[in-house]
Amino acid sequence: QAQGRASRLVDLLLALALADEARASLRLEPVDLATLAREVVLRCMPRADQAGVDLGAQGLDDGAPAEVRTNPALVEAMLTNLLDNALRYGRAAGRAPVITVELARGPNEWRLAVNDNGPGLKPAERRSLLQRWSQGAHGARLGEGAGLGLAIVARYADLLGARFELNDGPNGEGVCALIVFTPSA
């Protein structure tokens, strides 16, 4: 287990280092967010099942293309990081854990969200978690993570011209980790 954590830390540090150098060589292409998100959700399903988490999706099978010009590898890495965080920290005492990946069309944008019904985050925590090496209270109590995952998501979103936000989850419960892609993204 310690070896796995060390390996994950090295991977995260490498991802941050590559992100810092990537802007000049970043290749953007048309990507269907629904297809990409569906693939990531299906890949995470066995881990969610094993952890007793109800992992679902909304808006991925609406039939309309959800196409943006972006980098598929970075979007996949962002979504994978967000699902990993939700699986680790999105559990609240007394409630069955539920995570939903949601894709929705807004005015001139696509909104890709990972919602959980866990303990949520205080507003000050939300800001600090976007910094490297910062962990929320729940993560610190669990003794997991290095405080890099959300910093990577924020950096990748910036590289792609997208916006990343941490908000209250649906009905004020848990967390909504939201990536907003605009036509220029």
N, C-alpha and C positions, 0 to 999 in steps of 0.2 A: 504494500500500500504506500509506503514512504517513497519507493522507487517510482511508482505511478505519479505521485504528487510532484516529485522532482522533475520528471519528464514533462508533465503538464506545465510546470513553471518555466522550463527552458523553452517550450513551444510558445508560450505567451510572450516571453521576453523577445524571442525571435520575431514574432508577429509585430510587436511594437517597433522593433528596430527596422524591419522591412517597411512598415507603414511610413516611418519618417523619411525614407528614401524613395518612396513609390510614386509620388505625384508626377514626376517628369515622365515616367515610363508606364503610367497607368493606362491600360487599354479598356475603353468603354465599348459596349455593344448592346444591341437590343436584347432585353431579358424579360421573359414572362415571369413576373413575381409569383403568380399563383402556382405555376409548375415547379419553380425552384422551392417555394415554401412547402409544397406538398411532399417533395422528395426529402427535405430535411425532417419534416414531421414524421414521415414513415420510418426514416432511419432512427429517430429517437424513440419510437413507439416501444420497442422491447425494453429499453431502460426504464421508461415510464411505467410499463406494466409490472416490471420487477419491483419497482419502488412503491407500487400501489397508487400511482397517480393517474387520474383520469385526464389524458391528453387528447384534446380535440382541436377542431379547426372550423372556422367560419369564413365564407367568402372565397374559398379556394376552388370551388367547383361551380362557379356561377356561369361559366361558359364564355364570358367576355374576356378577351385578352387583357392582361394587366401589364402591359409592356412599358418599360422605362429603359433609357439608355444608361447602363451602369456596368459594373464589373461583377460578373456572377460569383467569382471566388470570394470577393470581399463581402457580398451580400450573404452568401452561404455561411461564411465565418461569423458574421454578425448574428444571424439568426441562431446558429448553433451555440454561440456564447450565451445568448439570451435564454435559450431553452435550458442550457446547462445551469445557469443561475436560478431559473425558476424551479428546476428539479431539485437543486440543493437547498434553496432558501425559501421557496414558496409554500411552506407548510405552517399552518397555524394550529395551535392546540384545539382539540375538540371539533375540527372540521376535516372532512375528507379532502385531500388535496386535488385541486382542479387547475389545469393549465389549458388555455385556449390560444391558438395562433389565429389571428384575425386579419384579413385583408379587406380593406374598404376603399372605395373611391370617394375622394373629397373634391372640392372645386379646384381643378388644375393640379391634383396631387393624388398619389397613392399612399395609403397609410397601412403599414405592416406592424402589427402589435403582437406582443406576447403578454397575455394577462394571466395572473395567478390570484388565488384567494388566500394567500399567506398573510404574515403579520404586517406587511406594508412597510413604508419608509416615511420618516419624518422629512419635511421639506429641506432642512439643513443637511440631512444624510444624503438626499438625492443629489445635491450639488457636489458634495465631497466624494461620492462614489464614482464620479466621472474623472477623478484624479488618480494617477498611478499610486499603487500601494495602499489605497484606502478601502477599508472594509466596513460594512454596516454592523450594527450591534448584533444582529442575528447571526451573521457570518462569523464574527469574532467569538460569540458564545459556542458555536459549533466547532470552531477551530479548523475550518476548512477554507480553502481558497487563498489567493495571494493578493487580492485587491487589484488585479490587472484586467479582468474580463470586460468590465464596463468601460474602462479607459480605452481598451482596444476598440470596442464598438463605437465609442464617441469619435475616436480618431479616424476609423474607417468611414463613418458617416460624413465627417468633414472632408475627407479625400474625395468622396463621391458627390459632394455638393448636396447631400441629404441633411436632414435635421434629426437629432436623437434626443428624446425626452424620457424622463422617468416621471410618471404621474400616479395618482391613486388609481387603483383597479376599478373594474365595474362595481357599481353600487357602493363605492367608497371602501371596498375591501381589497387588500393585497396591493399588487403593483401592476401598472401598465407600462411596459417598456415599448416605446413607440419610435419607429423610424418613418420619417415622412420623405417621400421622393417627389420632387417637382419635375415639370417637363424638362428643365435644364439639367436635372440629375441623371 
